[in-house]
Amino acid sequence: MKKKKILFVTTRSPFSNIFSGDRQRAKAIIKHLRKKNNLDILYSDHLKGTEKTKAKKIFFKRKFLDKLKGIFICLITFKPIQLGYFYSESVNNFLKKNHTKYQTIIFHLIRSAQYLPEDFRGKKILEMTDLISKNYNQIVQSFSIFNPLMYIYFLEKYFVKRYEIFCANKFNKIVLASKNDLKDTEIKKTKKFVEVPNTVKLKKHIYKFKNSNYKILFIGNINYLPNKEACKNFAEKILPQLNKKYLNIEFHIIGEINRMDKIFLNSIKKTYVHGPIKKLDSVIRNSICGICNVNIATGTQMKMLTYMSYGLPCVSSSLSFKNTFFESGKEILVYKNNNDFIKMIKKLKENKNLSKKISKLSYLAIKKKYSEDKILSVYDKII
């Protein structure tokens, strides 16, 4: 079979060591597609990234003036501000000149959809991943009316919602991590929508139960508001309760974070911010569990899959759990409130049999239910 010529367009480097769900997902899709196709990757970012790939990289460093120009245009045309924030004139010009070379173009997230050439006649696929408008709606509901951010997110939610509907009409196929996101939306449920859950590469099982384990982990992009709020809530409300009984328990945060947030979180007792870490083995050792306590979530949280891929037990909020294929109480622990959350962490700290069972079954679940090749094979059918 003749190889297809495919272009994958994304607005952040999939080749950096910064952990974030969108980068991890893009990297997995790229890895799968390049096996049987001639794949080029077109991306813009502040950093190119050093990770190697057999696919051709086409990189443009995003310019600050492009960002200002893009945001201004979005404001006066009532389009999502995030389109302007991630805009690159160089990427736009490249696609205008070179789109005819490709049979299929995959645009990663709605912010890259702005680069779709009007005259492209090949297959157009939008890797939407999540419906961001639903995510923003949850964020708006979490804010006080006195918080000015509520009004910014409210407007952005409206612009994003309109743009998602626009995209649904422009593309041949739209990929979501969970088609459950389509519930209660104005987007028509058509055969255009394809479900490809988040996936993760199985790592070496390194978790070991020990009474001396003392770390609780949170992995994610801390610049993303729901992750930031989750870390703050745990450090300020949950950790002090745990420290009343276990003085040595620490909260460790791994992921991209701005300087001010890092200083603030590091100032909280027993809280340690590591920033991006490429190899997680050392930080996972001596850990009790990983947490996914975000209360604003769509799709399957990549942090949950990451913990489990090392055999590390995971404790999740009910909201984060609902779009997964895991079994509550067997492969993952799911809490409904803060008291429940604390009790589950205490059980994993003290109960060897429970911890070992959750570790073993969650690791097997990743192997069986979230196999990269099995899940991403859907892409072979739609390209």
Sequence and secondary structure as in RCSB ss.txt:
>XXXX:A:sequence
MKKKKILFVTTRSPFSNIFSGDRQRAKAIIKHLRKKNNLDILYSDHLKGTEKTKAKKIFFKRKFLDKLKGIFICL
ITFKPIQLGYFYSESVNNFLKKNHTKYQTIIFHLIRSAQYLPEDFRGKKILEMTDLISKNYNQIVQSFSIFNPLM
YIYFLEKYFVKRYEIFCANKFNKIVLASKNDLKDTEIKKTKKFVEVPNTVKLKKHIYKFKNSNYKILFIGNINYL
PNKEACKNFAEKILPQLNKKYLNIEFHIIGEINRMDKIFLNSIKKTYVHGPIKKLDSVIRNSICGICNVNIATGT
QMKMLTYMSYGLPCVSSSLSFKNTFFESGKEILVYKNNNDFIKMIKKLKENKNLSKKISKLSYLAIKKKYSEDKI
LSVYDKII
>XXXX:A:secstr
    EEEEEESS TTSS   HHHHHHHHHHHHHTTTSEEEEEEEES       SSEEEEEE  HHHHHHHHHHHH
HHT  HHHHHT  HHHHHHHHHHGGG SEEEEESGGGGGG  TT  SEEEEEEES HHHHHHHHHHHS TT HHH
HHHHHHHHHHHHHHHHHHHH SEEEES GGGGTTSSS   TTEEE               TT  EEEEES TTSH
HHHHHHHHIIIIIHHHHHTT TT EEEEES   HHHHHHHHTSTTEEEEE  S  HHHHTTEEEEEE  SS  S 
 HHHHHHHHTT  EEEEHHHHTTS   BTTTBEEESSHHHHHHHHHHHHH HHHHHHHHHHHHHHHHHHS HHHH
HTHHHHH 
